[in-house]
Amino acid sequence: MMLAVEKFQNGRPVRGIFVHDLQRALRGNLGPYSPKEWLLAAGGALTRVREIHQRTPYRFTLTVPDESAPGAARLGTVAWVPGTSEGPVTVQLFSSPDVELSTRTVELTPTVSSATFVLRWMPNERSPLRGNRAFVAARSARADRPRERCQIRMAYIQGIPKEAPPSDPLVLHGAAEPSLPQKEKDKTP
């Protein structure tokens, strides 16, 4: 969805997005993705369109690692872009079911403009169906402005599963005959 927002009109700002994906998220074929993920992705695309047209009253970022091994403690960060708001911003964190987060809510202020959280990719039975890709999303809002639209950031992490042992029993026990170079093969009787 973000690729469509960023690259759709060759150098000109995009004016909107099709929201048929919202219908799919609620009723259609979701594939291995949850309705929550579809809706957060759509919200992230809408936030980006608003940013392109300078319609966001403040800005914040979400940073997560590109990859993670199973169970590894990795750090993510949400940060408020300084000078873009004067009041506190509450950020709620969301993730796919195979990601554990150390916290679900952080408060960003002019004096505490970033927060770090721990995430762990814990593969489950659905992880391979998703290509071992997991998501983390952040939804921000200002409590003192209840009518203001929220902003959403979304990022994906590529899970790197532990390698399975080879299934060939000869490889496991070293019984496979090594290949001889051609000159050696020619010398054998």
OpenMM code with the backbone's topology and positions (N, CA, C; nanometers):
from openmm import Vec3, app, unit

residues = "MET MET LEU ALA VAL GLU LYS PHE GLN ASN GLY ARG PRO VAL ARG GLY ILE PHE VAL HIS ASP LEU GLN ARG ALA LEU ARG GLY ASN LEU GLY PRO TYR SER PRO LYS GLU TRP LEU LEU ALA ALA GLY GLY ALA LEU THR ARG VAL ARG GLU ILE HIS GLN ARG THR PRO TYR ARG PHE THR LEU THR VAL PRO ASP GLU SER ALA PRO GLY ALA ALA ARG LEU GLY THR VAL ALA TRP VAL PRO GLY THR SER GLU GLY PRO VAL THR VAL GLN LEU PHE SER SER PRO ASP VAL GLU LEU SER THR ARG THR VAL GLU LEU THR PRO THR VAL SER SER ALA THR PHE VAL LEU ARG TRP MET PRO ASN GLU ARG SER PRO LEU ARG GLY ASN ARG ALA PHE VAL ALA ALA ARG SER ALA ARG ALA ASP ARG PRO ARG GLU ARG CYS GLN ILE ARG MET ALA TYR ILE GLN GLY ILE PRO LYS GLU ALA PRO PRO SER ASP PRO LEU VAL LEU HIS GLY ALA ALA GLU PRO SER LEU PRO GLN LYS GLU LYS ASP LYS THR PRO".split()
positions = [
    Vec3(0.0821, -0.1182, 0.0000),
    Vec3(0.0000, 0.0000, 0.0000),
    Vec3(0.0871, 0.1254, 0.0000),
    Vec3(0.1959, 0.1204, 0.0799),
    Vec3(0.2827, 0.2377, 0.0868),
    Vec3(0.3530, 0.2613, -0.0461),
    Vec3(0.3878, 0.1562, -0.1185),
    Vec3(0.4503, 0.1724, -0.2488),
    Vec3(0.3558, 0.2460, -0.3428),
    Vec3(0.2276, 0.2127, -0.3372),
    Vec3(0.1292, 0.2813, -0.4208),
    Vec3(0.1203, 0.4291, -0.3846),
    Vec3(0.1280, 0.4599, -0.2571),
    Vec3(0.1213, 0.5998, -0.2136),
    Vec3(0.2456, 0.6756, -0.2579),
    Vec3(0.3619, 0.6152, -0.2419),
    Vec3(0.4881, 0.6847, -0.2691),
    Vec3(0.5203, 0.6950, -0.4182),
    Vec3(0.4874, 0.5962, -0.4979),
    Vec3(0.5372, 0.5886, -0.6353),
    Vec3(0.4287, 0.5979, -0.7431),
    Vec3(0.3068, 0.6259, -0.7080),
    Vec3(0.1962, 0.6146, -0.8028),
    Vec3(0.2002, 0.7181, -0.9141),
    Vec3(0.2381, 0.8437, -0.8856),
    Vec3(0.2231, 0.9488, -0.9858),
    Vec3(0.3541, 1.0115, -1.0311),
    Vec3(0.4606, 0.9370, -1.0387),
    Vec3(0.5878, 0.9843, -1.0934),
    Vec3(0.6251, 1.1274, -1.0581),
    Vec3(0.6621, 1.1490, -0.9344),
    Vec3(0.7113, 1.2795, -0.8941),
    Vec3(0.6058, 1.3793, -0.8512),
    Vec3(0.4812, 1.3484, -0.8723),
    Vec3(0.3741, 1.4382, -0.8271),
    Vec3(0.3132, 1.3799, -0.7012),
    Vec3(0.2663, 1.4648, -0.6113),
    Vec3(0.2069, 1.4109, -0.4881),
    Vec3(0.0771, 1.3360, -0.5161),
    Vec3(0.0627, 1.2241, -0.4504),
    Vec3(-0.0599, 1.1466, -0.4621),
    Vec3(-0.1728, 1.2230, -0.3930),
    Vec3(-0.2925, 1.2121, -0.4445),
    Vec3(-0.4051, 1.2867, -0.3873),
    Vec3(-0.4932, 1.2030, -0.2970),
    Vec3(-0.4801, 1.0738, -0.3010),
    Vec3(-0.5637, 0.9870, -0.2183),
    Vec3(-0.5278, 0.8423, -0.2433),
    Vec3(-0.6016, 0.7536, -0.1797),
    Vec3(-0.5805, 0.6107, -0.2011),
    Vec3(-0.7161, 0.5439, -0.2170),
    Vec3(-0.7154, 0.4308, -0.2840),
    Vec3(-0.8369, 0.3516, -0.2926),
    Vec3(-0.8551, 0.2792, -0.1603),
    Vec3(-0.9739, 0.2760, -0.1102),
    Vec3(-0.9956, 0.2116, 0.0191),
    Vec3(-1.0682, 0.0779, 0.0058),
    Vec3(-1.0643, 0.0179, -0.1130),
    Vec3(-1.1268, -0.1137, -0.1269),
    Vec3(-1.0577, -0.2166, -0.0382),
    Vec3(-0.9323, -0.1914, -0.0012),
    Vec3(-0.8634, -0.2837, 0.0893),
    Vec3(-0.9296, -0.2875, 0.2260),
    Vec3(-0.9956, -0.1797, 0.2652),
    Vec3(-1.0672, -0.1803, 0.3929),
    Vec3(-1.1828, -0.2793, 0.3878),
    Vec3(-1.2537, -0.2836, 0.2758),
    Vec3(-1.3618, -0.3806, 0.2589),
    Vec3(-1.3068, -0.5226, 0.2671),
    Vec3(-1.1935, -0.5451, 0.2018),
    Vec3(-1.1312, -0.6775, 0.2060),
    Vec3(-1.0914, -0.7123, 0.3494),
    Vec3(-1.0423, -0.6131, 0.4223),
    Vec3(-0.9998, -0.6376, 0.5605),
    Vec3(-1.1163, -0.6784, 0.6488),
    Vec3(-1.2328, -0.6296, 0.6182),
    Vec3(-1.3480, -0.6592, 0.7023),
    Vec3(-1.4249, -0.7828, 0.6579),
    Vec3(-1.4253, -0.8124, 0.5278),
    Vec3(-1.5119, -0.9206, 0.4805),
    Vec3(-1.4492, -1.0184, 0.3832),
    Vec3(-1.3449, -0.9787, 0.3161),
    Vec3(-1.2964, -1.0594, 0.2050),
    Vec3(-1.1878, -1.1577, 0.2418),
    Vec3(-1.1108, -1.1941, 0.1416),
    Vec3(-1.0009, -1.2880, 0.1576),
    Vec3(-0.8816, -1.2142, 0.2175),
    Vec3(-0.8501, -1.2455, 0.3401),
    Vec3(-0.7428, -1.1771, 0.4105),
    Vec3(-0.6073, -1.2425, 0.3899),
    Vec3(-0.6070, -1.3629, 0.3357),
    Vec3(-0.4818, -1.4361, 0.3308),
    Vec3(-0.4389, -1.4670, 0.4737),
    Vec3(-0.3103, -1.4706, 0.4992),
    Vec3(-0.2639, -1.5017, 0.6349),
    Vec3(-0.2589, -1.3796, 0.7276),
    Vec3(-0.3218, -1.2686, 0.6866),
    Vec3(-0.3126, -1.1436, 0.7624),
    Vec3(-0.4425, -1.1155, 0.8371),
    Vec3(-0.4305, -1.0589, 0.9549),
    Vec3(-0.5481, -1.0297, 1.0371),
    Vec3(-0.6145, -0.8996, 0.9919),
    Vec3(-0.7437, -0.8819, 1.0245),
    Vec3(-0.8092, -0.7539, 0.9940),
    Vec3(-0.7358, -0.6364, 1.0593),
    Vec3(-0.6826, -0.6579, 1.1785),
    Vec3(-0.6085, -0.5506, 1.2466),
    Vec3(-0.4905, -0.5052, 1.1609),
    Vec3(-0.4175, -0.6001, 1.1033),
    Vec3(-0.3023, -0.5645, 1.0204),
    Vec3(-0.3450, -0.4889, 0.8948),
    Vec3(-0.4523, -0.5342, 0.8294),
    Vec3(-0.5028, -0.4646, 0.7111),
    Vec3(-0.5412, -0.3207, 0.7457),
    Vec3(-0.6115, -0.3030, 0.8557),
    Vec3(-0.6579, -0.1689, 0.8927),
    Vec3(-0.5419, -0.0791, 0.9351),
    Vec3(-0.4451, -0.1326, 1.0075),
    Vec3(-0.3285, -0.0521, 1.0442),
    Vec3(-0.2479, -0.0130, 0.9201),
    Vec3(-0.2344, -0.1047, 0.8248),
    Vec3(-0.1633, -0.0726, 0.7005),
    Vec3(-0.2357, 0.0381, 0.6240),
    Vec3(-0.3683, 0.0300, 0.6186),
    Vec3(-0.4457, 0.1359, 0.5521),
    Vec3(-0.4293, 0.2683, 0.6260),
    Vec3(-0.4318, 0.2649, 0.7587),
    Vec3(-0.4111, 0.3865, 0.8372),
    Vec3(-0.2730, 0.4455, 0.8150),
    Vec3(-0.1718, 0.3600, 0.8015),
    Vec3(-0.0368, 0.4073, 0.7718),
    Vec3(-0.0298, 0.4751, 0.6358),
    Vec3(-0.0997, 0.4184, 0.5373),
    Vec3(-0.1024, 0.4795, 0.4041),
    Vec3(-0.1743, 0.6145, 0.4079),
    Vec3(-0.2859, 0.6212, 0.4802),
    Vec3(-0.3582, 0.7487, 0.4917),
    Vec3(-0.2731, 0.8537, 0.5632),
    Vec3(-0.2010, 0.8132, 0.6665),
    Vec3(-0.1111, 0.9064, 0.7356),
    Vec3(-0.0059, 0.9593, 0.6388),
    Vec3(0.0506, 0.8713, 0.5564),
    Vec3(0.1538, 0.9152, 0.4615),
    Vec3(0.0979, 1.0132, 0.3595),
    Vec3(-0.0232, 0.9898, 0.3099),
    Vec3(-0.0854, 1.0844, 0.2162),
    Vec3(-0.1016, 1.2204, 0.2836),
    Vec3(-0.1457, 1.2202, 0.4087),
    Vec3(-0.1618, 1.3466, 0.4819),
    Vec3(-0.0278, 1.4166, 0.5005),
    Vec3(0.0779, 1.3410, 0.5265),
    Vec3(0.2114, 1.4008, 0.5395),
    Vec3(0.2578, 1.4634, 0.4089),
    Vec3(0.2375, 1.3923, 0.2990),
    Vec3(0.2779, 1.4440, 0.1678),
    Vec3(0.2154, 1.5809, 0.1434),
    Vec3(0.0926, 1.5969, 0.1870),
    Vec3(0.0206, 1.7237, 0.1668),
    Vec3(0.0298, 1.8166, 0.2877),
    Vec3(0.1227, 1.7867, 0.3775),
    Vec3(0.1488, 1.8689, 0.4958),
    Vec3(0.0215, 1.8943, 0.5769),
    Vec3(-0.0508, 1.7865, 0.6044),
    Vec3(-0.1751, 1.7945, 0.6813),
    Vec3(-0.1644, 1.7245, 0.8161),
    Vec3(-0.0435, 1.6994, 0.8612),
    Vec3(-0.0260, 1.6388, 0.9933),
    Vec3(0.0252, 1.7457, 1.0890),
    Vec3(-0.0365, 1.7592, 1.2058),
    Vec3(0.0022, 1.8645, 1.2994),
    Vec3(0.1346, 1.8374, 1.3717),
    Vec3(0.1829, 1.7157, 1.3681),
    Vec3(0.3113, 1.6788, 1.4279),
    Vec3(0.3591, 1.5540, 1.3556),
    Vec3(0.4833, 1.5158, 1.3808),
    Vec3(0.5369, 1.3962, 1.3164),
    Vec3(0.6062, 1.3091, 1.4198),
    Vec3(0.5986, 1.1792, 1.3978),
    Vec3(0.6730, 1.0850, 1.4812),
    Vec3(0.7218, 0.9703, 1.3942),
    Vec3(0.8195, 0.8980, 1.4444),
    Vec3(0.8786, 0.7883, 1.3686),
    Vec3(0.8702, 0.6584, 1.4481),
    Vec3(0.8727, 0.5488, 1.3761),
    Vec3(0.8801, 0.4143, 1.4334),
    Vec3(0.9986, 0.3456, 1.3672),
    Vec3(1.0898, 0.2954, 1.4480),
    Vec3(1.2074, 0.2263, 1.3955),
    Vec3(1.2168, 0.0889, 1.4612),
    Vec3(1.2263, -0.0144, 1.3781),
    Vec3(1.2457, -0.1511, 1.4271),
    Vec3(1.3554, -0.2152, 1.3425),
    Vec3(1.4189, -0.3220, 1.3921),
    Vec3(1.5223, -0.3884, 1.3115),
    Vec3(1.4610, -0.4533, 1.1876),
    Vec3(1.5423, -0.4692, 1.0853),
    Vec3(1.4954, -0.5335, 0.9622),
    Vec3(1.4739, -0.6829, 0.9800),
    Vec3(1.5555, -0.7457, 1.0657),
    Vec3(1.5514, -0.8912, 1.0826),
    Vec3(1.5580, -0.9280, 1.2295),
    Vec3(1.5138, -1.0501, 1.2583),
    Vec3(1.5255, -1.1013, 1.3947),
    Vec3(1.5286, -1.2534, 1.3926),
    Vec3(1.6123, -1.3093, 1.4773),
    Vec3(1.6131, -1.4538, 1.4999),
    Vec3(1.5046, -1.4850, 1.6028),
    Vec3(1.4564, -1.6082, 1.6085),
    Vec3(1.3528, -1.6429, 1.7055),
    Vec3(1.3962, -1.6146, 1.8489),
    Vec3(1.3125, -1.5443, 1.9225),
    Vec3(1.3356, -1.5180, 2.0639),
    Vec3(1.4400, -1.4133, 2.0959),
    Vec3(1.5076, -1.3594, 1.9961),
    Vec3(1.6122, -1.2596, 2.0219),
    Vec3(1.5494, -1.1284, 2.0679),
    Vec3(1.6050, -1.0700, 2.1727),
    Vec3(1.5584, -0.9397, 2.2206),
    Vec3(1.6150, -0.8332, 2.1274),
    Vec3(1.5266, -0.7623, 2.0600),
    Vec3(1.5663, -0.6553, 1.9678),
    Vec3(1.5015, -0.5266, 2.0153),
    Vec3(1.5609, -0.4140, 1.9822),
    Vec3(1.5085, -0.2848, 2.0260),
    Vec3(1.4344, -0.2139, 1.9141),
    Vec3(1.3227, -0.1528, 1.9512),
    Vec3(1.2481, -0.0656, 1.8629),
    Vec3(1.2393, 0.0717, 1.9284),
    Vec3(1.2138, 0.1737, 1.8485),
    Vec3(1.2066, 0.3097, 1.9013),
    Vec3(1.0913, 0.3847, 1.8365),
    Vec3(1.0191, 0.4590, 1.9182),
    Vec3(0.9256, 0.5587, 1.8663),
    Vec3(0.9825, 0.6934, 1.9076),
    Vec3(0.9787, 0.7885, 1.8164),
    Vec3(1.0364, 0.9197, 1.8457),
    Vec3(0.9504, 1.0283, 1.7841),
    Vec3(0.9372, 1.1328, 1.8576),
    Vec3(0.8643, 1.2496, 1.8159),
    Vec3(0.9622, 1.3396, 1.7423),
    Vec3(0.9269, 1.3876, 1.6261),
    Vec3(1.0143, 1.4784, 1.5529),
    Vec3(1.0108, 1.6132, 1.6247),
    Vec3(1.1233, 1.6570, 1.6795),
    Vec3(1.1245, 1.7804, 1.7594),
    Vec3(1.0704, 1.9011, 1.6827),
    Vec3(1.0031, 1.9865, 1.7569),
    Vec3(0.9506, 2.1097, 1.6999),
    Vec3(0.8208, 2.0954, 1.6235),
    Vec3(0.7592, 1.9767, 1.6268),
    Vec3(0.6353, 1.9593, 1.5507),
    Vec3(0.5105, 1.9595, 1.6375),
    Vec3(0.5245, 1.9662, 1.7690),
    Vec3(0.4082, 1.9719, 1.8574),
    Vec3(0.4511, 2.0247, 1.9925),
    Vec3(0.3578, 2.0895, 2.0603),
    Vec3(0.3924, 2.1370, 2.1934),
    Vec3(0.3352, 2.0512, 2.3044),
    Vec3(0.2365, 1.9704, 2.2776),
    Vec3(0.1741, 1.8903, 2.3823),
    Vec3(0.2198, 1.7467, 2.3813),
    Vec3(0.1827, 1.6684, 2.4821),
    Vec3(0.2222, 1.5269, 2.4855),
    Vec3(0.1508, 1.4454, 2.3775),
    Vec3(0.2183, 1.3426, 2.3319),
    Vec3(0.1650, 1.2507, 2.2318),
    Vec3(0.1662, 1.1115, 2.2936),
    Vec3(0.0507, 1.0454, 2.2936),
    Vec3(0.0415, 0.9080, 2.3426),
    Vec3(0.0536, 0.8139, 2.2234),
    Vec3(0.1427, 0.7167, 2.2353),
    Vec3(0.1656, 0.6213, 2.1268),
    Vec3(0.1288, 0.4820, 2.1762),
    Vec3(0.0359, 0.4176, 2.1051),
    Vec3(-0.0011, 0.2785, 2.1331),
    Vec3(0.0733, 0.1900, 2.0342),
    Vec3(0.1285, 0.0800, 2.0838),
    Vec3(0.2013, -0.0134, 1.9987),
    Vec3(0.1171, -0.1380, 1.9734),
    Vec3(0.1227, -0.1867, 1.8507),
    Vec3(0.0517, -0.3072, 1.8087),
    Vec3(0.1526, -0.3985, 1.7401),
    Vec3(0.1207, -0.5280, 1.7340),
    Vec3(0.2098, -0.6205, 1.6639),
    Vec3(0.1317, -0.7416, 1.6160),
    Vec3(0.1947, -0.8148, 1.5247),
    Vec3(0.1360, -0.9419, 1.4831),
    Vec3(0.1453, -1.0386, 1.6012),
    Vec3(0.0642, -1.1453, 1.6010),
    Vec3(0.0622, -1.2376, 1.7149),
    Vec3(0.1967, -1.3039, 1.7447),
    Vec3(0.2874, -1.3062, 1.6477),
    Vec3(0.4165, -1.3703, 1.6714),
    Vec3(0.5257, -1.2734, 1.7177),
    Vec3(0.4853, -1.1546, 1.7624),
    Vec3(0.5808, -1.0580, 1.8177),
    Vec3(0.5373, -1.0204, 1.9588),
    Vec3(0.6295, -1.0346, 2.0528),
    Vec3(0.6049, -0.9906, 2.1907),
    Vec3(0.6672, -0.8526, 2.2078),
    Vec3(0.5924, -0.7611, 2.2698),
    Vec3(0.6417, -0.6257, 2.2966),
    Vec3(0.6525, -0.6043, 2.4469),
    Vec3(0.7549, -0.5323, 2.4904),
    Vec3(0.7746, -0.5081, 2.6337),
    Vec3(0.6756, -0.4062, 2.6891),
    Vec3(0.6194, -0.3245, 2.6032),
    Vec3(0.5200, -0.2261, 2.6458),
    Vec3(0.4215, -0.2046, 2.5328),
    Vec3(0.3046, -0.1546, 2.5654),
    Vec3(0.2024, -0.1282, 2.4638),
    Vec3(0.1680, 0.0194, 2.4510),
    Vec3(0.2096, 0.1012, 2.5478),
    Vec3(0.1788, 0.2444, 2.5433),
    Vec3(0.2982, 0.3240, 2.5937),
    Vec3(0.3321, 0.4302, 2.5213),
    Vec3(0.4374, 0.5222, 2.5657),
    Vec3(0.3874, 0.6651, 2.5496),
    Vec3(0.4421, 0.7529, 2.6291),
    Vec3(0.4071, 0.8952, 2.6258),
    Vec3(0.5296, 0.9730, 2.5789),
    Vec3(0.5139, 1.0503, 2.4724),
    Vec3(0.6219, 1.1349, 2.4229),
    Vec3(0.5898, 1.2802, 2.4559),
    Vec3(0.6882, 1.3527, 2.5042),
    Vec3(0.6716, 1.4936, 2.5421),
    Vec3(0.7904, 1.5724, 2.4874),
    Vec3(0.7849, 1.7047, 2.4952),
    Vec3(0.9011, 1.7823, 2.4502),
    Vec3(1.0298, 1.7471, 2.5262),
    Vec3(1.0187, 1.7049, 2.6507),
    Vec3(1.1391, 1.6697, 2.7275),
    Vec3(1.1774, 1.5227, 2.7131),
    Vec3(1.0822, 1.4362, 2.6816),
    Vec3(1.1083, 1.2932, 2.6568),
    Vec3(1.0556, 1.2636, 2.5163),
    Vec3(1.1405, 1.2902, 2.4167),
    Vec3(1.0928, 1.2852, 2.2786),
    Vec3(1.1066, 1.1489, 2.2123),
    Vec3(1.1613, 1.0496, 2.2836),
    Vec3(1.1680, 0.9155, 2.2253),
    Vec3(1.1551, 0.8106, 2.3351),
    Vec3(1.1157, 0.6921, 2.2944),
    Vec3(1.1027, 0.5799, 2.3873),
    Vec3(1.1484, 0.4537, 2.3156),
    Vec3(1.2165, 0.3691, 2.3894),
    Vec3(1.2658, 0.2430, 2.3354),
    Vec3(1.1870, 0.1286, 2.3975),
    Vec3(1.1603, 0.0267, 2.3182),
    Vec3(1.0899, -0.0914, 2.3675),
    Vec3(1.1615, -0.2154, 2.3156),
    Vec3(1.1398, -0.3256, 2.3842),
    Vec3(1.1993, -0.4533, 2.3438),
    Vec3(1.0941, -0.5331, 2.2682),
    Vec3(1.1360, -0.5934, 2.1591),
    Vec3(1.0464, -0.6820, 2.0844),
    Vec3(1.1169, -0.8146, 2.0634),
    Vec3(1.0363, -0.9188, 2.0577),
    Vec3(1.0881, -1.0537, 2.0324),
    Vec3(0.9988, -1.1208, 1.9287),
    Vec3(1.0609, -1.1719, 1.8232),
    Vec3(0.9858, -1.2508, 1.7260),
    Vec3(0.9810, -1.3939, 1.7776),
    Vec3(0.8596, -1.4410, 1.8042),
    Vec3(0.8367, -1.5753, 1.8565),
    Vec3(0.7512, -1.6506, 1.7537),
    Vec3(0.8142, -1.7170, 1.6572),
    Vec3(0.7379, -1.7784, 1.5488),
    Vec3(0.6308, -1.8744, 1.5995),
    Vec3(0.5175, -1.8715, 1.5318),
    Vec3(0.4083, -1.9629, 1.5641),
    Vec3(0.3685, -2.0380, 1.4369),
    Vec3(0.2591, -2.1110, 1.4417),
    Vec3(0.2179, -2.1933, 1.3271),
    Vec3(0.1811, -2.1100, 1.2045),
    Vec3(0.1460, -1.9827, 1.2227),
    Vec3(0.1089, -1.8976, 1.1094),
    Vec3(0.2279, -1.8209, 1.0508),
    Vec3(0.3373, -1.8157, 1.1218),
    Vec3(0.4542, -1.7394, 1.0746),
    Vec3(0.5015, -1.7829, 0.9356),
    Vec3(0.5169, -1.9136, 0.9082),
    Vec3(0.5601, -1.9534, 0.7738),
    Vec3(0.4606, -1.9124, 0.6646),
    Vec3(0.3316, -1.9091, 0.6970),
    Vec3(0.2314, -1.8671, 0.5989),
    Vec3(0.2499, -1.7209, 0.5596),
    Vec3(0.3076, -1.6429, 0.6485),
    Vec3(0.3323, -1.5006, 0.6243),
    Vec3(0.4743, -1.4770, 0.5725),
    Vec3(0.5439, -1.5834, 0.5363),
    Vec3(0.6820, -1.5696, 0.4917),
    Vec3(0.7746, -1.5285, 0.6047),
    Vec3(0.7346, -1.5597, 0.7294),
    Vec3(0.8087, -1.5222, 0.8500),
    Vec3(0.8270, -1.3708, 0.8621),
    Vec3(0.7342, -1.2955, 0.8045),
    Vec3(0.7343, -1.1496, 0.8207),
    Vec3(0.6365, -1.1148, 0.9312),
    Vec3(0.6791, -1.0287, 1.0199),
    Vec3(0.5957, -0.9850, 1.1314),
    Vec3(0.5883, -0.8328, 1.1286),
    Vec3(0.4853, -0.7767, 1.1922),
    Vec3(0.4749, -0.6311, 1.1912),
    Vec3(0.4713, -0.5738, 1.3315),
    Vec3(0.5128, -0.4498, 1.3392),
    Vec3(0.4953, -0.3655, 1.4566),
    Vec3(0.4355, -0.2362, 1.4039),
    Vec3(0.3337, -0.1858, 1.4717),
    Vec3(0.2709, -0.0599, 1.4311),
    Vec3(0.2584, 0.0312, 1.5521),
    Vec3(0.2561, 0.1597, 1.5250),
    Vec3(0.2410, 0.2602, 1.6306),
    Vec3(0.1301, 0.3564, 1.5897),
    Vec3(0.0387, 0.3817, 1.6826),
    Vec3(-0.0729, 0.4743, 1.6596),
    Vec3(-0.0587, 0.5875, 1.7604),
    Vec3(-0.0478, 0.7096, 1.7104),
    Vec3(-0.0277, 0.8235, 1.8004),
    Vec3(-0.1494, 0.9147, 1.8014),
    Vec3(-0.1709, 0.9771, 1.9157),
    Vec3(-0.2799, 1.0741, 1.9309),
    Vec3(-0.2441, 1.1684, 2.0453),
    Vec3(-0.3052, 1.2857, 2.0431),
    Vec3(-0.2855, 1.3812, 2.1521),
    Vec3(-0.4147, 1.3881, 2.2326),
    Vec3(-0.4063, 1.3579, 2.3610),
    Vec3(-0.5243, 1.3521, 2.4482),
    Vec3(-0.5926, 1.4875, 2.4605),
    Vec3(-0.5163, 1.5946, 2.4512),
    Vec3(-0.5754, 1.7278, 2.4658),
    Vec3(-0.6466, 1.7742, 2.3388),
    Vec3(-0.6450, 1.6916, 2.2338),
    Vec3(-0.7125, 1.7252, 2.1075),
    Vec3(-0.7905, 1.6034, 2.0575),
    Vec3(-0.9018, 1.5722, 2.1213),
    Vec3(-0.9744, 1.4488, 2.0886),
    Vec3(-1.0310, 1.4439, 1.9464),
    Vec3(-1.0503, 1.5568, 1.8824),
    Vec3(-1.1059, 1.5565, 1.7462),
    Vec3(-0.9985, 1.5462, 1.6389),
    Vec3(-0.8741, 1.5521, 1.6800),
    Vec3(-0.7632, 1.5439, 1.5857),
    Vec3(-0.7447, 1.3993, 1.5406),
    Vec3(-0.7165, 1.3804, 1.4144),
    Vec3(-0.6953, 1.2452, 1.3617),
    Vec3(-0.5659, 1.1852, 1.4152),
    Vec3(-0.5716, 1.0561, 1.4396),
    Vec3(-0.4507, 0.9859, 1.4838),
    Vec3(-0.3556, 0.9700, 1.3651),
    Vec3(-0.2343, 0.9299, 1.3958),
    Vec3(-0.1363, 0.8972, 1.2926),
    Vec3(-0.0877, 0.7550, 1.3180),
    Vec3(-0.0581, 0.6846, 1.2103),
    Vec3(-0.0163, 0.5448, 1.2226),
    Vec3(0.1126, 0.5229, 1.1443),
    Vec3(0.2038, 0.4525, 1.2049),
    Vec3(0.3284, 0.4082, 1.1417),
    Vec3(0.3305, 0.2558, 1.1499),
    Vec3(0.3827, 0.1952, 1.0462),
    Vec3(0.3883, 0.0494, 1.0439),
    Vec3(0.5223, 0.0062, 0.9866),
    Vec3(0.5799, -0.0987, 1.0435),
    Vec3(0.7077, -0.1507, 0.9955),
    Vec3(0.7054, -0.3032, 1.0026),
    Vec3(0.7785, -0.3644, 0.9122),
    Vec3(0.7863, -0.5107, 0.9077),
    Vec3(0.9253, -0.5594, 0.9466),
    Vec3(0.9276, -0.6760, 1.0082),
    Vec3(1.0503, -0.7428, 1.0504),
    Vec3(1.0535, -0.8778, 0.9796),
    Vec3(1.1655, -0.9105, 0.9202),
    Vec3(1.1811, -1.0418, 0.8582),
    Vec3(1.2373, -1.1379, 0.9617),
    Vec3(1.1571, -1.2367, 0.9980),
    Vec3(1.2048, -1.3387, 1.0898),
    Vec3(1.3020, -1.4313, 1.0188),
    Vec3(1.4099, -1.4641, 1.0854),
    Vec3(1.5094, -1.5563, 1.0306),
    Vec3(1.5001, -1.6850, 1.1123),
    Vec3(1.4248, -1.7846, 1.0633),
    Vec3(1.4074, -1.9071, 1.1421),
    Vec3(1.5385, -1.9839, 1.1549),
    Vec3(1.5475, -2.0610, 1.2636),
    Vec3(1.6636, -2.1486, 1.2807),
    Vec3(1.6606, -2.2506, 1.1685),
    Vec3(1.7780, -2.2811, 1.1169),
    Vec3(1.7837, -2.3768, 1.0069),
    Vec3(1.7500, -2.5164, 1.0571),
    Vec3(1.6683, -2.5853, 0.9804),
    Vec3(1.6340, -2.7234, 1.0137),
    Vec3(1.7518, -2.8130, 0.9766),
    Vec3(1.7740, -2.9216, 1.0506),
    Vec3(1.8825, -3.0136, 1.0141),
    Vec3(1.8513, -3.0790, 0.8801),
    Vec3(1.9535, -3.1184, 0.8057),
    Vec3(1.9290, -3.1826, 0.6766),
    Vec3(1.8458, -3.3089, 0.6942),
    Vec3(1.7610, -3.3373, 0.5987),
    Vec3(1.6742, -3.4542, 0.6097),
    Vec3(1.7409, -3.5804, 0.5555),
    Vec3(1.8524, -3.5679, 0.4843),
    Vec3(1.9220, -3.6834, 0.4286),
    Vec3(2.0072, -3.7486, 0.5377),
    Vec3(1.9775, -3.8731, 0.5786),
    Vec3(2.0534, -3.9373, 0.6864),
    Vec3(2.2009, -3.9553, 0.6521),
    Vec3(2.2366, -3.9683, 0.5240),
    Vec3(2.3774, -3.9821, 0.4866),
    Vec3(2.4551, -3.8548, 0.5186),
    Vec3(2.3925, -3.7411, 0.4998),
    Vec3(2.4587, -3.6141, 0.5296),
    Vec3(2.4779, -3.6006, 0.6799),
    Vec3(2.3802, -3.6448, 0.7577),
    Vec3(2.3893, -3.6341, 0.9027),
    Vec3(2.5065, -3.7138, 0.9589),
    Vec3(2.5341, -3.8300, 0.9013),
    Vec3(2.6372, -3.9183, 0.9559),
    Vec3(2.7676, -3.9117, 0.8781),
    Vec3(2.7765, -3.8275, 0.7793),
    Vec3(2.9001, -3.8129, 0.7029),
    Vec3(2.9299, -3.9325, 0.6149),
    Vec3(2.8294, -4.0133, 0.5809),
    Vec3(2.8527, -4.1348, 0.5031),
    Vec3(2.8462, -4.1110, 0.3531),
    Vec3(2.8116, -3.9923, 0.3126),
    Vec3(2.8031, -3.9658, 0.1691),
    Vec3(2.9440, -3.9625, 0.1109),
    Vec3(2.9622, -4.0232, -0.0070),
    Vec3(3.0938, -4.0281, -0.0696),
    Vec3(3.1257, -3.8923, -0.1298),
    Vec3(3.2419, -3.8361, -0.0938),
    Vec3(3.2772, -3.7075, -0.1531),
    Vec3(3.3048, -3.7238, -0.3012),
    Vec3(3.2783, -3.6221, -0.3750),
    Vec3(3.3009, -3.6242, -0.5182),
    Vec3(3.4504, -3.6091, -0.5461),
    Vec3(3.5040, -3.6911, -0.6355),
    Vec3(3.6454, -3.6834, -0.6713),
    Vec3(3.6628, -3.5877, -0.7880),
    Vec3(3.7745, -3.5148, -0.7906),
    Vec3(3.8022, -3.4326, -0.9086),
    Vec3(3.8159, -3.5225, -1.0312),
    Vec3(3.7937, -3.4704, -1.1502),
    Vec3(3.7930, -3.5489, -1.2732),
    Vec3(3.9260, -3.6218, -1.2953),
    Vec3(4.0406, -3.5591, -1.2646),
    Vec3(4.1703, -3.6247, -1.2844),
    Vec3(4.1819, -3.7482, -1.1965),
    Vec3(4.1322, -3.7401, -1.0738),
    Vec3(4.1363, -3.8548, -0.9828),
    Vec3(4.0470, -3.9661, -1.0351),
    Vec3(3.9314, -3.9298, -1.0911),
    Vec3(3.8402, -4.0311, -1.1451),
    Vec3(3.9056, -4.1047, -1.2615),
    Vec3(3.9837, -4.0318, -1.3431),
    Vec3(4.0488, -4.0933, -1.4582),
    Vec3(4.1568, -4.1925, -1.4158),
    Vec3(4.2200, -4.1735, -1.2985),
    Vec3(4.3279, -4.2602, -1.2512),
    Vec3(4.2765, -4.3877, -1.1868),
    Vec3(4.1529, -4.3925, -1.1450),
    Vec3(4.1020, -4.5112, -1.0768),
    Vec3(4.0806, -4.6231, -1.1768),
    Vec3(4.1185, -4.7501, -1.1372),
    Vec3(4.1054, -4.8634, -1.2295),
    Vec3(3.9629, -4.9022, -1.2571),
] * unit.nanometer
topology = app.Topology()
chain = topology.addChain("A")
for resn in residues:
    res = topology.addResidue(resn, chain)
    for name in ("N", "CA", "C"):
        topology.addAtom(name, app.Element.getBySymbol(name[0]), res)
